[in-house]
Amino acid sequence: MFVHDRFFRCSRFVAWLYDAVMSALAATREQSPALLPEVFQTWFAGRGWHPRPHQLAVIETIQRGQSCLVIAPTGGGKTLAGFLPSLIELAENGGGAGLHTLYISPLKALTVDIKRNLETPVEEMGLKLRLEARTGDTPASRRQRQRRDPPDILLTTPESLTLLLSYPDAERIFGSLRFVVADELHALAGTKRGDQLALGLSRLAGLAPNHRRTGLSATVAEPDKLEGYLGPNGQVGRVIGRGGVKPDIRILVSGERVPWSGHTAKHAFGELYEVIRTVDTALVFVNTRSQAELVFQELWRLNDDGMAIALHHGSLAVENRRKVEAAMAKGTLRAVVCTSTLDLGVDWGSVDLVIQVGAPKGISRMLQRIGRSNHRMDEPSRALLVPANRFELLECRAALEAIGEGILDGAPRDAGGFDVLAQHILGTAASGPIDPDVLYSEVITVPPYADLTRAVFERIVDYVATGGYALRAYDQFKRLYPTDDGKLRIANEKVAQQFRMNVGTIVEDSLLKVRRKRGRRIGEVEERFILGLEPGDTFAFAGQIWTLDSIRDMEVIVTQAKTDTPRVPIYGGGKFPPTTNVAEFLRRIIAEPERRRRLPNDVQDWLRMQNYRSVLPRPGELLVENFPRGGKFYMVCYPFEGRPAHQTLGMLLTRRMERQGLRPMGFMCNDYALAIWSLRPVPDPVPLLDEDMLGDDLEEWMAESSLLKRTFRNVGVVAGLIERRHPGSEKSGRQVTFSSDLLYDVLRRYEPDHVLLQATWREASGGLLDVSRVGDMLRRVKGHIVFQELETVSPLAVPIMLEVGKQMVGADAAEDLLDEAEADLIADASRLL
């Protein structure tokens, strides 16, 4: 870690030195501004601006014939820097000659926002060109026109790019392409959407070999890995913009008391509302859609001042989201409660405070959100963090200290998904016959697939063509046929149509449309939530409370409710564990007295009590505590590795405890701790926590659990094995699950080495299970497990024990019993003092 710290200190010095040099060069260019045509100089001068050094450096890099990675702070003008080379060339040569520039964004909202912002300089400079956006929300008629007559600049998403590349006229559409701008590249790299983008870029390299790429990012830990998305080594320049003013980040400690447990932060809503009253505009970020609904409802309940407060998340109808975005751009809203849909790039300079409800979970993610406020380089971004409980306060403090020491989150994963590659192969074939040799040589040029062997590639091609050995007898899986010249062609246009209807890498629970009875559509909710309701039940959605009337086909019919006690939807997306760097700083805070002195008094007292009653683990140690309670024995450990890793650890430990005759009864975990209760005490946890649990124990558990089936369902949907959408119809989540379970059982029995089963294992190990993080933790603490046998619950265990209590009494009774349980546990934790 010390090497890591020095690296970032060195990076800051290099950035400062680079900026100084670029400033000197800029001064020279003001006398001889060869890089900017006169119309651009006039436009900058008319606004009282000067081109920033990194903007000029991007122009120079692109005009040298290189691609470019731009690393600049939020509000530093990096988006304009990415477009300047395109606008200059279009100004000099004129538009109308086909697609010239392709802009790719991870968010629909960002695509719309960038289009709106780019229209201003284009119109003010009188540039004769067309720029349009293309996302899943774009009307079909406009999408068809864009194919026939592409605009000069097209702003889109990875999914829409994949669709365009699947048409037979892809070569005509992209043959004139000169520039690609990939915005917020760090947010895509290392994800399946990043794999999708990388494969799309590899295809563009063949269709438009002379185009150049600009990647834009505000937060990059390892820029070398991002540069691989933009071109080969030596062909990508790097431009670093000057850092802006240091952000002003504070933590709200409501009433000088931080709750022991809970995830809603409801204790702070009154003070949160008062903070919003003191600012012009605030963005209130949360980590899940259900939390967004809850926070919005609570703020609206407190809104005696009649402030304009809005809600924005991915399940709302597109027209509702666009209204909120337009109102924000006009400055007519006082606050917007939102999820990750507004994380990236959206340029609302009027926002003067970002509020994060709940722990931020990642350093780079937190910086990204904070950068949404005061989106101007000469003013500090302002942020307020609102932790819901004591461990979340420690996590907020950890993120702040990491930022203070210049630490960013780590690099993207190395290996691309087999399912995404299968989708790419079928999509490429939909545009015309493919040569496997040529396609393989394209695919391995991008980072996620640089190490892909030819043998694995051939197996994926065989799956796309025939379904594989176990499925090749079925006509529905025969999608590619060989041609006389050794190529592979798509079986028929129906296969291509099905591909286009099911393209994408984001697999969520099946969504049902929510519509008012005899009224307009409101948005979409997960099928699994609605199926748990009965007619007459109430729930909060889109900022209002509704009563379920009926479910018809794929629509939920609702009426306005007259209650203020709704049942809040539980959405699937948006849950993240703390990153490894955040977890490391959290351990340091717990272990180091100097860092603990910066905490609120009641949190300091909590940790001081823990040190007296048990022990505070040092950064390299794993604390394991045993104590009796309620006729059972509890083993609680504190890895701080996040819920997915702790879930895996809990499953494996209970299996081992069962074999030892300890009779485990269950476990509970959160992002910070794991509690297992059993009828017999654990005599020694060290043998249980040996790294060998990730061998046979892991394989046996995964084979027996439903986890692999669930993961296979997602892999199968992305890979095209399971099609959710058909012309005029869509499978329900239950139907998709039934189909995927049947296919999973067939492949397990007749072709256990099928490439999609391998893809399933890889994804489950790296995603839902976080096996690599469990393995890293077990190796790190080997020989450093601190075992404490206690007479009763420790102070550090109180939060996870409160969650155990909630689970045992059920959700409805949990809130009523929480105060009583908290007092009881704290009394037990304190009674030996």
Secondary structure, 3 states (H helix, E strand, C coil): CHHHHHHHHHHHHHHHHHHHHHHHHHHHHHHCCCCCCHHHHHHHHHCCCCCCHHHHHHHHHHHCCCEEEEECCCCCCHHHHHHHHHHHHHHHHCCCCCCCEEEECCCHHHHHHHHHHHHHHHHHCCCCCCEEEECCCCCHHHHHHHHHCCCCEEEECHHHHHHHHCCCCHHHHHCCCCEEEECCHHHHCCCHHHHHHHHHHHHHHHHCCCCEEEEEECCCCCHHHHHCCCCCCCCEEEEECCCCCCCEEEECCHHHCCCCCCCCCHHHHHHHHHHHHCCCCEEEECCCHHHHHHHHHHHHHHCCCCCCEEEECCCECHHHHHHHHHHHHHCCCCEEEECHHHCCCCCCCCCCEEEEECCCCCHHHHHHHHCCCCCCCCCCCEEEEECCCHHHHHHHHHHHHHHHCCCCCCCCCCCCCHHHHHHHHHHHHHHCCECHHHHHHHHCCCHHHCCCCHHHHHHHHHHHHHCCCCCCCCHHHCCEEECCCCCEEECCHHHHHHHHHHCCCCCCCCEEEEEECCCCEEEEEEHHHHCCCCCCCEEEECCEEEEEEEEECCEEEEEECCCCCCECCCCCCCCCCCCHHHHHHHHHHHHCHHHHCCCCHHHHHHHHHHHHHCCCCCCCCEEEEEEEECCEEEEEECCCCCHHHHHHHHHHHHHHHHHCCCCEEEEEECCCCEEEEECCCCCCCCCCCCHHHHCHHHHHHHHHCCHHHHHHHHHHHHHCCCCCEECCEECCHHHHHHHHHHHHHHHHHHCCCCHHHHHHHHHHHHCCCCHHHHHHHHHHHCCCEEEEECCCCCHHHHHHHHHHHHHHHCHHHHHHHHHHHHHHHHHHHHCCC
